[in-house]
Amino acid sequence: MARTDNDSWDLATSVGATATMVAAGRARATRDALIDDPFAEPLVRAVGVDFMTRWAAGELSSDEVDEPGAPWGMQRMTDMLAARTRYIDAFFAEAGNAGIRQVVILASGLDARAYRLPWAAGTTVYEIDQPEVIEFKTATIAKLGAQPTAEVRAVPIDLRHDWPSALREAGFDTAQPTAWAAEGLLGFLPPEAQDRLLDDISALSANASRLVAEVFMNSGTNGDALNAASEKWRENGLDIALGDLGFPGERNDAATHLERRGWRPVKTPLNQLLADSGLPLQSTEPGAPFAQNYYCTAVLDRAG
């Protein structure tokens, strides 16, 4: 079903299921010793989508769920998530080394970085997502007996609402530099909402703040390849059409948009992340999903 501006979901349906899919990919990558996220598999199990639980647990092989030679599938997704996770973990480590002690994870989903990363003393991590998602993750991790490695402040609000006010009400300090993460988010926003989000981040950020984002290029043209992959998944019990979850239409380049607002962006292509992790490269053939994506880190430098 196509997205609408006021649609709703949970962690098992629509775009919400992508958060569970990301956690399933992280769990599988943890089993393959590519990353270390001990919370990913328990979170996926708690959501209860059988296909994703079986992938996370290593009970499904790529031969069973992916079309041979297809440009996208569960194994390619897992490789991408492993590389992406390592890249963003390194971003936060560098931000901490630079003295940043305020972190905001946008659309945090089942992200467990507040519990698994070695945050510097005095770090506060703000997690923004829909109230039901925040409540589910917090309760599930609590049952595991896990303790956060930083102070965690939940901001339970839909990003389509006035999240900047909710963030400030949770104690966010606009005078402190912040490390922001928009992981796997921008491509699931309408083009104008992407710009608005980047503008809100810019308005809230003190100088020397940092941002990491996955930037989706041609996000409206990959639907056929994504839906072809999810057809095989449907045969194995996962009823989700990935190609229907984005918003079509031309969008502004995120790095250029940020540069105009005082940020100094650096682009890293997806295939560079994969190569750095020793993983197979994504096809660059026309129509191959995500092949043109890049990852952007940026530092706010209004004096520059």
C-alpha positions as CSV (number, residue, x, y, z in Angstrom):
1,M,0.0,0.0,0.0
2,A,1.4,3.4,-1.0
3,R,2.4,5.8,1.8
4,T,0.4,8.9,2.8
5,D,1.3,11.9,4.8
6,N,-0.8,10.8,7.8
7,D,-0.4,7.0,7.7
8,S,0.3,5.0,10.8
9,W,2.2,1.8,11.5
10,D,3.8,-0.4,14.1
11,L,7.0,-2.4,14.2
12,A,5.5,-5.3,12.2
13,T,3.8,-3.2,9.4
14,S,4.5,-0.7,6.7
15,V,7.5,1.5,7.2
16,G,7.7,0.5,10.8
17,A,8.7,-3.0,9.8
18,T,11.8,-1.6,8.3
19,A,13.1,-0.9,11.8
20,T,12.6,-4.5,12.6
21,M,14.3,-5.5,9.3
22,V,17.3,-3.3,10.2
23,A,17.5,-5.0,13.6
24,A,17.3,-8.4,11.9
25,G,20.1,-7.4,9.6
26,R,22.2,-6.3,12.5
27,A,21.5,-9.5,14.4
28,R,22.6,-11.6,11.3
29,A,25.7,-9.4,10.9
30,T,26.5,-10.0,14.6
31,R,26.3,-13.7,14.0
32,D,28.7,-13.3,11.1
33,A,31.1,-11.4,13.4
34,L,30.9,-8.2,11.3
35,I,29.5,-6.1,14.1
36,D,28.6,-6.6,17.7
37,D,25.0,-5.8,18.6
38,P,23.8,-8.3,21.3
39,F,20.4,-6.5,21.6
40,A,19.3,-6.8,17.9
41,E,18.2,-10.5,18.0
42,P,16.2,-10.2,21.3
43,L,14.4,-7.1,20.0
44,V,13.5,-8.8,16.7
45,R,12.2,-11.9,18.6
46,A,10.1,-9.6,20.7
47,V,8.4,-8.0,17.7
48,G,7.4,-11.5,16.6
49,V,7.6,-11.4,12.8
50,D,8.6,-15.0,12.0
51,F,10.5,-14.3,8.8
52,M,12.7,-11.7,10.5
53,T,13.2,-13.7,13.6
54,R,14.4,-16.7,11.5
55,W,16.7,-14.5,9.5
56,A,18.1,-12.9,12.6
57,A,18.7,-16.3,14.2
58,G,20.5,-17.7,11.1
59,E,17.7,-20.2,10.4
60,L,17.1,-18.9,6.8
61,S,19.8,-19.0,4.1
62,S,20.1,-16.4,1.4
63,D,19.5,-19.2,-1.1
64,E,16.0,-19.7,0.4
65,V,14.9,-16.1,0.4
66,D,16.9,-14.2,-2.3
67,E,16.7,-14.6,-6.0
68,P,20.1,-15.7,-7.5
69,G,21.9,-12.7,-9.0
70,A,19.2,-10.2,-8.0
71,P,20.4,-6.7,-7.2
72,W,18.8,-6.8,-3.8
73,G,17.9,-9.3,-1.1
74,M,18.3,-10.1,2.6
75,Q,22.0,-10.9,2.3
76,R,22.8,-7.6,0.4
77,M,20.7,-5.8,3.0
78,T,22.6,-7.4,5.8
79,D,26.0,-6.5,4.2
80,M,24.9,-2.9,3.8
81,L,23.7,-2.7,7.4
82,A,26.9,-4.1,8.7
83,A,28.9,-1.5,6.8
84,R,26.5,1.3,7.8
85,T,26.5,0.3,11.4
86,R,30.3,0.3,11.6
87,Y,30.4,3.7,9.9
88,I,27.9,5.4,12.2
89,D,29.4,3.8,15.3
90,A,32.7,5.3,14.2
91,F,31.0,8.7,13.7
92,F,29.8,8.7,17.3
93,A,33.2,7.7,18.6
94,E,34.8,10.6,16.8
95,A,32.1,13.0,18.0
96,G,32.8,11.9,21.6
97,N,36.5,12.3,21.1
98,A,35.8,15.8,20.0
99,G,34.1,16.5,23.3
100,I,30.4,16.3,22.1
101,R,28.2,15.0,25.0
102,Q,24.8,15.5,23.5
103,V,23.4,13.0,21.0
104,V,20.1,12.8,19.1
105,I,19.0,9.6,17.3
106,L,16.2,10.5,14.9
107,A,13.6,7.7,14.2
108,S,15.5,5.6,16.6
109,G,13.4,2.4,16.1
110,L,15.2,-0.6,17.5
111,D,18.6,1.1,17.6
112,A,20.5,0.0,20.7
113,R,23.5,2.3,20.6
114,A,22.5,3.9,23.9
115,Y,23.2,0.5,25.5
116,R,26.0,-1.0,23.5
117,L,28.4,1.9,22.7
118,P,31.1,3.1,25.2
119,W,29.8,6.6,25.6
120,A,32.0,9.2,27.3
121,A,31.0,10.1,30.8
122,G,28.4,12.9,30.8
123,T,26.8,11.9,27.5
124,T,23.1,12.2,27.1
125,V,21.4,10.3,24.3
126,Y,18.0,11.5,23.1
127,E,15.9,8.9,21.2
128,I,13.1,10.3,19.1
129,D,10.4,8.0,17.7
130,Q,6.7,7.2,17.9
131,P,5.5,6.6,21.5
132,E,4.6,3.0,20.9
133,V,8.0,2.3,19.4
134,I,9.9,4.0,22.3
135,E,7.7,2.1,24.9
136,F,8.3,-1.3,23.2
137,K,12.0,-1.0,22.9
138,T,12.5,0.4,26.4
139,A,10.4,-2.4,28.0
140,T,12.1,-5.1,26.0
141,I,15.6,-4.0,26.8
142,A,14.6,-3.6,30.5
143,K,13.5,-7.2,30.5
144,L,17.0,-8.2,29.4
145,G,18.4,-6.5,32.4
146,A,20.5,-4.1,30.3
147,Q,21.7,-0.8,31.5
148,P,22.4,2.2,29.2
149,T,25.9,3.3,28.9
150,A,24.8,7.0,28.8
151,E,21.9,8.9,30.1
152,V,18.9,8.1,27.9
153,R,16.0,10.5,27.4
154,A,13.1,9.3,25.3
155,V,11.3,11.8,23.2
156,P,8.1,9.9,22.2
157,I,6.8,11.9,19.2
158,D,6.2,11.4,15.5
159,L,8.7,13.4,13.4
160,R,5.8,14.8,11.4
161,H,4.7,16.7,14.6
162,D,6.5,19.4,16.6
163,W,9.5,17.3,17.6
164,P,11.8,20.3,18.1
165,S,9.6,21.5,21.0
166,A,9.4,18.0,22.5
167,L,13.1,17.6,22.3
168,R,13.7,20.9,24.1
169,E,11.1,20.0,26.7
170,A,13.1,16.8,27.3
171,G,16.1,18.9,28.3
172,F,17.9,19.3,25.0
173,D,20.4,22.3,25.2
174,T,20.6,24.3,22.0
175,A,23.8,25.9,23.3
176,Q,25.7,22.6,23.3
177,P,27.2,20.9,20.2
178,T,25.2,17.9,19.2
179,A,25.9,14.7,17.3
180,W,22.8,13.9,15.2
181,A,22.0,10.6,13.4
182,A,19.5,10.2,10.6
183,E,20.1,6.6,9.7
184,G,17.9,5.1,7.0
185,L,15.4,7.9,7.5
186,L,15.6,10.5,4.7
187,G,14.4,8.2,1.9
188,F,11.2,7.4,3.8
189,L,10.3,11.1,4.0
190,P,8.5,13.2,1.4
191,P,11.0,15.5,-0.4
192,E,9.8,18.6,1.3
193,A,9.8,16.8,4.7
194,Q,13.4,15.9,4.2
195,D,14.3,19.6,3.7
196,R,12.2,20.6,6.7
197,L,14.0,18.0,8.9
198,L,17.4,19.3,7.9
199,D,16.3,22.8,8.5
200,D,15.0,21.9,12.0
201,I,18.3,20.2,12.8
202,S,20.2,23.2,11.6
203,A,18.1,25.6,13.7
204,L,18.6,23.5,16.9
205,S,22.3,23.0,16.4
206,A,25.1,24.9,18.1
207,N,28.3,25.5,16.2
208,A,30.6,22.5,15.9
209,S,27.6,20.1,15.9
210,R,27.9,17.0,13.8
211,L,25.4,15.1,11.6
212,V,25.5,11.7,10.0
213,A,22.8,10.7,7.5
214,E,22.2,8.1,4.8
215,V,21.2,10.0,1.7
216,F,18.9,8.2,-0.7
217,M,19.4,9.0,-4.4
218,N,16.7,8.2,-7.0
219,S,14.6,6.7,-4.2
220,G,11.5,6.8,-6.3
221,T,13.1,4.7,-9.1
222,N,14.0,1.5,-7.2
223,G,10.5,0.2,-6.6
224,D,10.5,-2.6,-9.1
225,A,13.8,-4.1,-7.9
226,L,12.8,-3.8,-4.2
227,N,9.3,-5.3,-4.8
228,A,10.9,-8.1,-6.8
229,A,13.0,-9.0,-3.8
230,S,10.1,-8.8,-1.4
231,E,8.1,-11.1,-3.7
232,K,10.5,-13.9,-2.7
233,W,10.2,-12.9,0.9
234,R,6.4,-13.1,0.6
235,E,6.7,-16.7,-0.4
236,N,8.5,-17.2,2.9
237,G,5.9,-15.4,5.0
238,L,6.9,-11.8,5.0
239,D,4.2,-9.6,3.5
240,I,5.9,-6.3,2.8
241,A,6.5,-4.4,-0.4
242,L,9.6,-2.3,0.2
243,G,9.2,-0.5,-3.1
244,D,6.0,1.1,-1.8
245,L,7.4,2.6,1.3
246,G,9.2,5.6,0.0
247,F,7.8,8.8,-1.5
248,P,8.3,9.5,-5.3
249,G,9.4,12.8,-6.7
250,E,12.6,14.8,-7.1
251,R,14.3,15.8,-3.9
252,N,17.1,18.2,-3.1
253,D,20.5,16.8,-2.5
254,A,20.9,16.6,1.3
255,A,24.6,17.5,1.3
256,T,24.0,20.6,-0.8
257,H,21.1,21.6,1.3
258,L,23.2,21.3,4.5
259,E,26.1,23.2,2.9
260,R,23.8,26.2,2.2
261,R,23.0,26.3,5.9
262,G,26.5,26.4,7.2
263,W,27.5,22.7,7.4
264,R,30.7,21.3,5.9
265,P,29.6,17.9,4.4
266,V,31.7,15.0,3.4
267,K,30.2,12.3,1.1
268,T,31.1,8.6,1.2
269,P,29.5,6.3,-1.4
270,L,27.8,3.1,-0.3
271,N,30.3,1.0,-2.2
272,Q,33.1,2.7,-0.4
273,L,31.6,1.6,3.0
274,L,31.2,-1.9,1.7
275,A,34.8,-2.0,0.4
276,D,36.1,-0.7,3.7
277,S,34.4,-3.6,5.4
278,G,35.6,-6.1,2.9
279,L,32.0,-6.8,1.7
280,P,30.7,-7.4,-1.8
281,L,30.0,-4.2,-3.7
282,Q,26.4,-3.3,-4.7
283,S,25.6,-3.4,-8.4
284,T,25.8,0.0,-10.1
285,E,23.6,-1.1,-13.0
286,P,20.6,1.2,-13.8
287,G,17.7,0.4,-11.4
288,A,19.9,-1.4,-8.8
289,P,18.5,-0.2,-5.5
290,F,20.6,2.0,-3.2
291,A,23.6,1.8,-5.5
292,Q,23.7,5.6,-5.8
293,N,23.2,6.2,-2.1
294,Y,25.9,8.0,-0.2
295,Y,26.6,8.6,3.5
296,C,27.1,12.1,4.6
297,T,28.9,13.4,7.7
298,A,28.8,17.2,8.3
299,V,30.2,19.6,10.8
300,L,28.4,22.9,11.5
301,D,30.8,25.8,10.9
302,R,28.8,29.0,10.8
303,A,32.0,31.0,11.2
304,G,33.4,29.5,8.0
